[in-house]
Amino acid sequence: MNKIPLIIGLGKTGVSLAKYLAKSAETLYILESSPNNKYLKELNDLDIHYILNPEISERNCKLISRIYPSPGVSMEHEAFQYAKHLNIPIQTDIDIYLKNSKSYNILVTGTNGKTTTVSMLEHLLKGLLKDKSVSAIGNIGKPVLDFLDQKIDIAIIEVSSFQIEASSRLESEIGILLNIKEDHIDRHKSFEIYKSLKLRVLQESNINISNLEHKIVGKEFYDYENYFPESHFLNNPTLKKCPIHDVFNLKASLLALKLILEEKENLEIFDVNNFLDEAIGIISSFEKLPHRFEVLEQVDDVTYVNDSKATNFDATLKSIESSRNLNKEGDIYLICGGDLKGQSLSNEDAVIFKEIEKCFIYGKDKDLIKELLSHFTNCIPCHDLDSAYSLAKEESKKGDLVLLSPACSSTDMFTDYRERGLAFKELVKRT
């Protein structure tokens, strides 16, 4: 009897795995906790034969060929205990893509800035290499297996710590690690484990792009923060309205671009200044994805910023810094809250909250956040996002800035950060 592949979790990645595996397997096992999962209909429409939620027992697990987890599935799932006991291989879609693709692969990870960086790099490469096929895929919302049969010359693959955790191999031409700050501690149990996962992207790549803190001895290493002359970024009219943290994302993208041109395309760059002028000219037409320090319209001369994608403290710290850079004189009112995911915050990092006039906090961990921040700013607990927004609107005056930068996961009250950001934008629109 042929053994059966098991897919755990049926989001976008689970569906792409099912489509790929169905090419060689007559039947799939699928574990999905939500009976109303919208992706089940998609599998039915594709006429994929599957058995939904088979019993996880030693007898059934002996029938399993491999286990394919979706990124949101914890490695503590009971199926993995049987896998360990019965020596069942575990494989991710990233594993399959990296093993079978013919593309030049760049892996990008980091606590913050991943999606912006892969999107910027895709935009730059398409602008300079018009005869090449370039795609940003992976955790950006485009499962890699959907692109395996396509001819892609250069693949820029965003990978999260969840994807790295279950992957057996992450070999790539270039590995980019933007930063490592506290996040997902509830999933990974400690910052050291989380850090070790992120570092794998450098350890298993041919060329490393990161900052000096994460330099690995013996690897070809480039420090994106200090590689290019700073004069090209200071007071550059194209970058004038760019948040400070996005300038660092751009630096990583530009360095990757230069190395790709030199290493893959064998193009010599004789004049770095001309290269930067041309590349920054291309980035001037880049449209950033929503919910990432998205400056909304002014209402009664108050600026509103939607930074719903800030799902950890480090992202919010950067957002406050960028807010002060954007609004040098007025008060800043912060709306934050949700699920902290086990994060902590040092007093040294929390000092920047002194820039906040008032902090309106809602959600699951509002009491804990208030405890962490109350020594640095005036914290007001609120029932939900709507009431936090109403109070911020009431307090703010001409020349001020209201910032949604939650520092938390949204899943205690919203489907995801997108729904949270859209809810905030709707509140501003109604004002």
C-alpha positions, 0 to 999 in steps of 0.5 A: 500500500502506498503511504499517504502524505499528511498536510497540517493546516490549510491556509494558502500554503496548505492548499499549494502543498495539496496541489503539488502533492496531488500530482504524485499522491492519490490521496492526502491526509489533511488536518484542519481544526476549522470545519468552515475553512474556506480553502476546503472548497478550493480543494473540492473544486480542484477534485483533489482526493483527501481524508480530512482529520484522520485520527492521529494514532500510531496505527494511522501514522504508520501509513504516513509518508511525510508530514508537511506543516503549514507555517502557523502549526506549532512543532508541539503538535501531537503529529510531530511526536509520532513523527519523531517516534516513527522516523516520519520525515518532515518537509516544508514547501520551502524545502521542496522549492529550494531543492527543485527550483532552478532560480537564483534564490535569495532568502530574506528574514528578520523580525521586521522589514521583511516584506518591504525589503523583498518588495523593494528588491523585486522592484529594483531588479525589475527596473534594472533587469527587464529581460529577467523574470523576477518574483518576490514569493514566500511569506509575503503571501505567495506560497513558493510552490505556486511558482515552482513550475514557472521560469523564474530567474531570480526568486526573492523568498521571504521566510518567517521563523515559523517556516525556518523552524520546520525546514530541513535545508535553507541553502540559497545564493544570498541570505539576508538577515535584517534584524533580530528582536523579541517576537513570537516568544510564546511560540519559540519559548525563548529569545535564544531559540528564536535568534538561532532560527533566524541565523540559519538563513545566514549559516546556510547561504553562500553570501551573507547580508546582515549587520555586524552583530550577526557576522558569521566567521568564514562566511562572505559577509556584507554589512548593509547598514554601513556599506554605502556612503551615508551622504547618498541617503541624507537629505535625498529628496526621494527618501525625504518622506521615507520612514527611517526604518525603511531607509535601512530596508532600502540599504539592504535591498540596494546591497543585494541588488549590487551583489546580484548584478556582480555575482550573477549577471557579471556586471561590473559596477565601476561607479557606486555613486552612479549606481545609487543614483540610478537605483534610488531613481527606480525606487521613487516609483515604488509603492509600499504595501498598506499598514506599514507606517501608512500616512493617511490624510490629515483630518482637522490638521491632525496627521493619522498614521496606520502602522498596524503591521507593527506586531512587536515592540521593536517595530513600534519603537521604530514607528515612534522614531519615524513619527517624531521625524515626520512631526517634529513639533506636535504631540504624538498620541499612540494607540497600541495593544493586543497579544504581546506573544510573550514579549518583554521590554527593557527600560532602556528601549522604553525610554522613547515612549517619553516622546508619546503624549498619551498612550491609549491601550486596548486588547488582551494584554493592556494591563501588562503593557500599561505596567511596562510603559506607565513610567514613561508616558501617560497610559489610558486603558481602553475597551477596544480599538474604537474607544482608543481611537475616539479618545485619541481623536478627542485629545489631539489638536492641530499639528499633532499626530495619532499613530496606530502602532500596536506592538502586538499580534492582532488575533485577540480581536481581529483576523490579522493585522490587515483587518485591524489596519482597515478598521483603523482606516475606516475610523479615520475616514468616518471622522 
